[in-house]
Amino acid sequence: MLWIYVWFYLSWGINYSQPNFYKRAKVNAAPYSEAAFRSFVDDYVHDLNVSYCPVKGKHTETVRREVLAAYRKMGKGFGINPPGEDAPPVKRMMFPRLISSVGVTGYMGPFFAEYNLNSDLLPINYPFTYAHEFSHWLGITNESEANLYAYFACTHSRVRSVRYSGYFSILGYVLSNARRIYKPAEYKNLRSSILPQIRYQYDVDNAYWRGKYSTIIGGAQDYIYDFYLRNNNMPSGLQSYSEVINLILSCRANKTNKYLNE
């Protein structure tokens, strides 16, 4: 058990000790501002609607090419080590039914530096999840930072379906934050401003994953994973997944980072 513990940290787990995104990318954490959030939401909904397109296949090779190119461009200017000439093949998880029952769509296998994706992923989920797990392979441990990198990697793609996956995949985070800030009528208007096709797809996506989720097994997994994150330099635990909006707002307010201002 001791050698497994040592193996984990020497092979990948040591990444938990690296500085956070703000220090690596030299971006200042933006203070809370309702006006900044509302401005972001207006731009976000516009970009989400414009990027909409029916996604009918996973197009794995296209996604691999686009994500690899995005991470090369982000590189060290965005606080991440750029990948080499190619990416290792993504692996498919064993026992997808069990994995889906705990709400896991992908994970980083630290012992052999392998990233794995759930075969139950819908086409709309695939590009963002691929980009999220790819960032873990590059050494990113914080889940909100992985979401941020995936968001930028997808939304800056030349391929419309990949861009749409990037915008669509943070819609839940945007709506949950807006629900706490907006008045009921404002929130209703916000929902109405999103294309009906997107709202329908969002509801279908939620129903699809809820149908696979087990509250007993998933609850136990969430408790264990939350404990694991809190004991590996991420005090917010599972809440780090939803902190991506704070990171995006800080990036929007940034005026010095070269990548963000190109």
C-alpha positions as CSV (number, residue, x, y, z in Angstrom):
1,M,0.0,0.0,0.0
2,L,2.9,2.4,0.8
3,W,4.5,1.8,-2.6
4,I,1.1,2.3,-4.4
5,Y,0.8,5.6,-2.5
6,V,4.4,6.6,-3.6
7,W,3.7,5.5,-7.1
8,F,0.6,7.6,-7.4
9,Y,2.3,10.8,-6.3
10,L,5.5,10.3,-8.3
11,S,3.7,9.4,-11.5
12,W,1.0,12.2,-11.4
13,G,-0.3,13.1,-8.0
14,I,2.6,15.5,-7.4
15,N,0.6,17.9,-9.6
16,Y,-1.6,18.7,-6.7
17,S,1.2,20.7,-5.2
18,Q,1.6,23.1,-8.1
19,P,0.4,26.8,-7.9
20,N,-3.2,27.5,-8.8
21,F,-4.4,28.9,-12.1
22,Y,-4.2,32.6,-11.0
23,K,-0.5,32.2,-10.2
24,R,0.4,30.1,-13.2
25,A,-1.3,32.3,-15.8
26,K,-0.6,35.6,-13.9
27,V,-4.3,36.5,-13.8
28,N,-5.8,38.4,-10.9
29,A,-8.8,36.9,-9.2
30,A,-11.7,39.3,-10.0
31,P,-13.8,40.4,-7.1
32,Y,-17.5,39.6,-7.1
33,S,-19.4,41.9,-9.4
34,E,-23.1,41.4,-10.4
35,A,-22.6,43.8,-13.3
36,A,-19.6,41.7,-14.6
37,F,-21.6,38.5,-14.3
38,R,-24.6,40.0,-16.2
39,S,-22.3,41.2,-18.9
40,F,-20.8,37.8,-19.3
41,V,-24.3,36.1,-19.4
42,D,-25.4,38.4,-22.2
43,D,-22.3,37.6,-24.3
44,Y,-22.5,33.9,-23.4
45,V,-26.1,33.4,-24.4
46,H,-25.4,35.2,-27.7
47,D,-22.4,33.0,-28.4
48,L,-24.3,29.8,-27.3
49,N,-27.2,30.6,-29.6
50,V,-24.9,31.4,-32.6
51,S,-22.9,28.3,-32.1
52,Y,-25.9,25.9,-32.0
53,C,-25.9,23.1,-34.5
54,P,-27.2,19.5,-34.4
55,V,-24.4,17.2,-33.2
56,K,-25.0,13.8,-34.7
57,G,-21.7,12.0,-34.0
58,K,-18.7,12.0,-31.7
59,H,-16.2,12.6,-34.6
60,T,-13.4,11.5,-32.4
61,E,-10.5,12.3,-34.7
62,T,-11.8,15.8,-35.4
63,V,-12.1,16.4,-31.6
64,R,-8.6,15.0,-31.0
65,R,-7.1,17.3,-33.6
66,E,-9.0,20.4,-32.5
67,V,-8.3,20.0,-28.8
68,L,-4.6,19.2,-29.4
69,A,-4.2,22.4,-31.5
70,A,-6.0,24.5,-28.8
71,Y,-3.7,23.3,-26.0
72,R,-0.7,23.9,-28.1
73,K,-1.8,27.5,-28.7
74,M,-2.7,28.1,-25.0
75,G,0.6,26.8,-23.9
76,K,2.6,28.3,-21.1
77,G,1.0,31.7,-21.7
78,F,-2.1,30.2,-20.2
79,G,-0.3,28.5,-17.3
80,I,-0.1,25.1,-18.8
81,N,2.6,22.9,-20.4
82,P,1.8,22.6,-24.1
83,P,1.5,19.0,-25.4
84,G,3.9,17.6,-28.0
85,E,3.3,16.6,-31.5
86,D,0.6,14.1,-30.7
87,A,-1.7,13.0,-27.9
88,P,-2.0,9.5,-26.5
89,P,-5.1,7.6,-27.5
90,V,-8.1,8.1,-25.2
91,K,-9.2,4.9,-23.5
92,R,-12.7,3.7,-23.0
93,M,-13.8,2.9,-19.5
94,M,-14.6,-0.6,-18.4
95,F,-18.1,-1.1,-16.9
96,P,-19.8,2.0,-18.3
97,R,-23.1,1.2,-16.6
98,L,-21.5,1.2,-13.2
99,I,-19.4,4.3,-14.0
100,S,-22.6,6.2,-15.2
101,S,-24.4,5.2,-12.0
102,V,-22.0,7.4,-10.0
103,G,-22.1,10.3,-12.5
104,V,-18.6,10.0,-13.9
105,T,-18.0,10.8,-17.6
106,G,-14.3,10.6,-17.6
107,Y,-11.2,10.3,-15.4
108,M,-7.5,10.5,-15.4
109,G,-5.6,7.2,-14.7
110,P,-2.6,8.5,-12.8
111,F,-0.5,5.4,-12.5
112,F,0.1,5.1,-16.3
113,A,-0.8,8.6,-17.4
114,E,-3.9,7.5,-19.2
115,Y,-7.2,9.4,-19.6
116,N,-10.4,7.5,-20.0
117,L,-13.8,8.4,-21.3
118,N,-17.2,6.9,-20.6
119,S,-18.7,5.2,-23.7
120,D,-22.2,6.5,-22.5
121,L,-21.2,10.0,-23.4
122,L,-23.6,11.7,-25.8
123,P,-22.2,13.4,-28.9
124,I,-22.8,16.8,-27.4
125,N,-20.8,15.9,-24.3
126,Y,-17.8,14.3,-26.0
127,P,-15.7,17.3,-27.1
128,F,-15.9,19.1,-23.8
129,T,-15.3,16.0,-21.7
130,Y,-12.3,15.0,-24.0
131,A,-10.8,18.5,-23.5
132,H,-11.4,18.3,-19.8
133,E,-9.7,15.0,-19.3
134,F,-6.9,16.1,-21.7
135,S,-6.1,19.0,-19.3
136,H,-5.8,16.5,-16.5
137,W,-3.3,14.5,-18.6
138,L,-1.3,17.7,-19.0
139,G,-1.1,18.0,-15.2
140,I,-4.1,20.1,-14.2
141,T,-5.7,18.8,-11.0
142,N,-8.3,21.3,-10.0
143,E,-11.7,20.5,-11.6
144,S,-12.8,24.1,-12.2
145,E,-9.5,24.8,-13.9
146,A,-10.0,21.7,-16.1
147,N,-13.4,23.0,-17.0
148,L,-12.0,26.4,-17.8
149,Y,-9.3,24.9,-20.1
150,A,-11.9,22.7,-21.8
151,Y,-14.2,25.7,-22.2
152,F,-11.5,27.7,-24.0
153,A,-10.2,24.8,-26.0
154,C,-13.7,24.1,-27.4
155,T,-15.0,27.6,-27.8
156,H,-12.0,28.6,-29.8
157,S,-12.2,25.7,-32.2
158,R,-12.7,26.1,-35.9
159,V,-15.3,23.4,-35.9
160,R,-18.8,24.6,-35.0
161,S,-19.9,21.4,-33.2
162,V,-16.9,21.5,-31.0
163,R,-17.6,25.2,-30.2
164,Y,-21.2,24.4,-29.4
165,S,-20.2,21.6,-27.0
166,G,-17.9,24.1,-25.2
167,Y,-20.7,26.6,-24.6
168,F,-23.4,24.0,-24.0
169,S,-21.4,22.2,-21.3
170,I,-21.2,25.1,-18.9
171,L,-24.9,26.1,-19.4
172,G,-25.8,24.4,-16.1
173,Y,-23.2,26.4,-14.2
174,V,-24.4,29.6,-15.8
175,L,-28.1,29.0,-15.0
176,S,-27.4,27.9,-11.4
177,N,-25.4,31.1,-10.7
178,A,-28.1,33.2,-12.5
179,R,-30.8,31.6,-10.4
180,R,-29.2,33.0,-7.3
181,I,-28.6,36.5,-8.6
182,Y,-31.5,37.2,-11.0
183,K,-35.1,38.0,-9.9
184,P,-37.6,35.3,-10.9
185,A,-38.9,37.3,-13.9
186,E,-35.3,38.1,-15.0
187,Y,-34.3,34.4,-14.8
188,K,-37.4,33.4,-16.8
189,N,-36.5,35.9,-19.5
190,L,-32.9,34.6,-19.5
191,R,-34.2,31.1,-20.1
192,S,-36.5,32.3,-22.8
193,S,-33.6,34.1,-24.6
194,I,-31.9,30.7,-25.1
195,L,-32.9,29.0,-28.4
196,P,-35.7,26.4,-27.8
197,Q,-33.6,23.7,-29.4
198,I,-30.9,24.3,-26.9
199,R,-33.3,24.3,-23.9
200,Y,-34.8,21.0,-25.2
201,Q,-31.4,19.5,-25.6
202,Y,-30.4,20.6,-22.1
203,D,-33.5,19.0,-20.6
204,V,-32.9,15.8,-22.6
205,D,-29.2,15.7,-21.5
206,N,-30.1,16.1,-17.8
207,A,-32.8,13.4,-18.0
208,Y,-30.4,11.1,-19.8
209,W,-27.8,11.2,-17.0
210,R,-30.4,11.3,-14.2
211,G,-31.8,8.1,-15.6
212,K,-28.4,6.4,-15.3
213,Y,-27.5,7.8,-11.9
214,S,-27.8,5.8,-8.6
215,T,-28.4,8.0,-5.6
216,I,-27.0,5.3,-3.2
217,I,-23.8,4.4,-5.2
218,G,-23.4,8.0,-6.5
219,G,-23.8,9.5,-3.1
220,A,-21.1,7.2,-1.6
221,Q,-18.8,8.0,-4.5
222,D,-19.3,11.8,-4.1
223,Y,-18.5,11.5,-0.4
224,I,-15.3,9.6,-1.1
225,Y,-14.2,11.8,-4.0
226,D,-15.0,15.0,-2.0
227,F,-12.8,13.7,0.8
228,Y,-10.1,12.8,-1.7
229,L,-10.1,16.3,-3.2
230,R,-10.1,18.1,0.1
231,N,-7.1,16.2,1.2
232,N,-5.2,17.0,-2.0
233,N,-4.9,20.8,-1.9
234,M,-8.4,21.5,-3.0
235,P,-10.3,22.7,0.1
236,S,-13.6,23.3,-1.8
237,G,-13.9,19.6,-2.8
238,L,-16.6,18.9,-5.3
239,Q,-17.6,22.5,-5.3
240,S,-14.5,23.2,-7.4
241,Y,-16.4,21.9,-10.4
242,S,-18.8,24.9,-10.2
243,E,-16.0,27.5,-9.7
244,V,-15.4,27.7,-13.4
245,I,-17.6,30.8,-13.7
246,N,-15.4,32.7,-11.3
247,L,-12.4,31.8,-13.4
248,I,-14.1,32.9,-16.6
249,L,-15.0,36.2,-15.1
250,S,-11.4,36.7,-13.9
251,C,-10.1,36.0,-17.4
252,R,-12.6,38.5,-18.9
253,A,-11.4,41.2,-16.5
254,N,-7.7,40.4,-17.2
255,K,-5.7,43.0,-19.2
256,T,-2.2,41.6,-19.1
257,N,-2.2,38.0,-20.1
258,K,-1.0,37.8,-23.7
259,Y,-3.1,34.7,-24.7
260,L,-6.4,36.2,-23.3
261,N,-5.9,39.5,-25.1
262,E,-4.9,38.2,-28.6
